Amino acid sequence: MEHKRSSFSGKIGFVLSAAGASVGLGNIWRFPYLCAKYGGGIFLLVYIILTLTFGYTMIMAETAIGRKTKKSPVGAFDALSNSKAMTIGGWINAIIPILIVPYYSVIGGWVCKYLYSYIIGSSAVPAQDNFFVNFITDGAKAEFWFVVFSLLVLVVIFMGVRNGIERVSKFMMPILVVLAILICVYSVTRPGALEGVKYLFIPDVKHFSWMTVVTAMGQMFYSLSIAMGILITFGSYVKKDVSIDESTRQVEFFDTGIAVLASLMIIPAVFAFSGGDRENLAKGPSLMFITMPKIFASMGVGRVIGILFFALVLFAAVTSAIALTESAVSTFSDEFKFSRRRGTVFMGIIMVILGSLSSLGNGPLANVTIFKMQFLDFFDFITNSIMMPIAALATCILVTKYVTIDGITEEIEQDGHPFKRKKTFSFMIRFLCPIFVLIILISSVLNLLGIISM
């Protein structure tokens, strides 16, 4: 029996849900520290250029593929190509979120723990030197908060597309923006913060390197939810009367805006409270969980700012995790004919098994590594640096060889909707996008082999 496919109520529901998928830990934490590490203003400029060209192209392609077929990645690739090789490309798109959401939920659990700590205690507690390390190496505590976050996500998925994903996104995304603006205003008005603002917005070619481009490309995949199957899945829920072009531009704006706001929250604050020590900005995970709590503790209203900051991060993490999980559940529904309930439970089991490896990887399983990486780092590397470039390349081939530019154009322009950057799309999908993803893939493999350092 053919089941009726769910759908978003309209453009606003799709835009906010797609923006929620994009706006996650990649924007709030990963973007600021990469921006600081790879040149500040010049990194931001490169990222914006790539978003308006590469990012736009991939969002348009994946959303159009999803709406054209009304299927999740595997079914979409199979329906449009009737090729076993391309179906493998669809499976890679589908498997990526299944592998990402477990370890992503572990980090989401860390955020829950910090928010809880600020709510029940003073800002001095999370700022203690060993607070973060003691927490993530305590297997029971890390596992508990991972499960809390996972249950939060699964409940929303169980509620469905409109009642769950769309409703939560409509509630959380506006609050997220308000919180981001409030924290930004406080951060940039601290004494000494102006130097951080200048570093963020004034491009300096002396800080430019080839790794600035490669890193910006990799971050764009992570930030815009490209090549994860999410946009194909969400595209399958989009009604025909919604303009894909206009929606994509709004998602671009929303995603980049939040990334800039996150940078304005963090970079000026570090400049203000650590005398412009850029080493603190390039510390990766410790930037959010060690450096920022120390900054909050030095503020007179540190507890309030800490609550607002980690509430913001939690909202962002939840909306992205929901999108990742929904893509997986949609694949189970389409390919294995699971009901939403059964698919959600099945994904929950996968999350617990794989997520527990990452959750316990800093504690009881600390001595177990793959390619000298702990489980969380390994899952992050294999999905973001290897599988996602391959998935994006498969999408480029699907569009250019099977669907054709005309086929995508017909889907986008139906009912008189615009396709304003058609020439950019055509050039990027045929030439530059494949080159870019091959560069990322080759760079990642060379980095794994120790030939280059990223």
Secondary structure, 3 states (H helix, E strand, C coil): CCCCCCCCCCHHHHHHHHHHHHCCHHHHHHHHHHHHHCCCHHHHHHHHHHHHHHHHHHHHHHHHHHHHHCCCHHHHHHHHHCCHHHHHHHHHHHHHHHHHHHHHHHHHHHHHHHHHHHHHCCCCCCCCCCHHHHHHCCHHHHHHHHHHHHHHHHHHHHHCHHHHHHHHHHHHHHHHHHHHHHHHHHHHCCCCCHHHHHHHHCCCHHHCCHHHHHHHHHHHHHHHCCCCCHHHHHHCCCCCCCCHHHHHHHHHHHHHHHHHHHHHHHHHHHHHHHCCCHHHCCCCHHHHHHHHHHHHHCCCCHHHHHHHHHHHHHHHHHHHHHHHHHHHHHHHHHHHCCCHHHHHHHHHHHHHHHHHHHHCCCCCCCCCCECCECHHHHHHHHHHHHHHHHHHHHHHHHHHHHHCHHHHHHHHHHHHCCCCCHHHHHHHHHHHHHHHHHHHHHHHHHHHCCCCCC
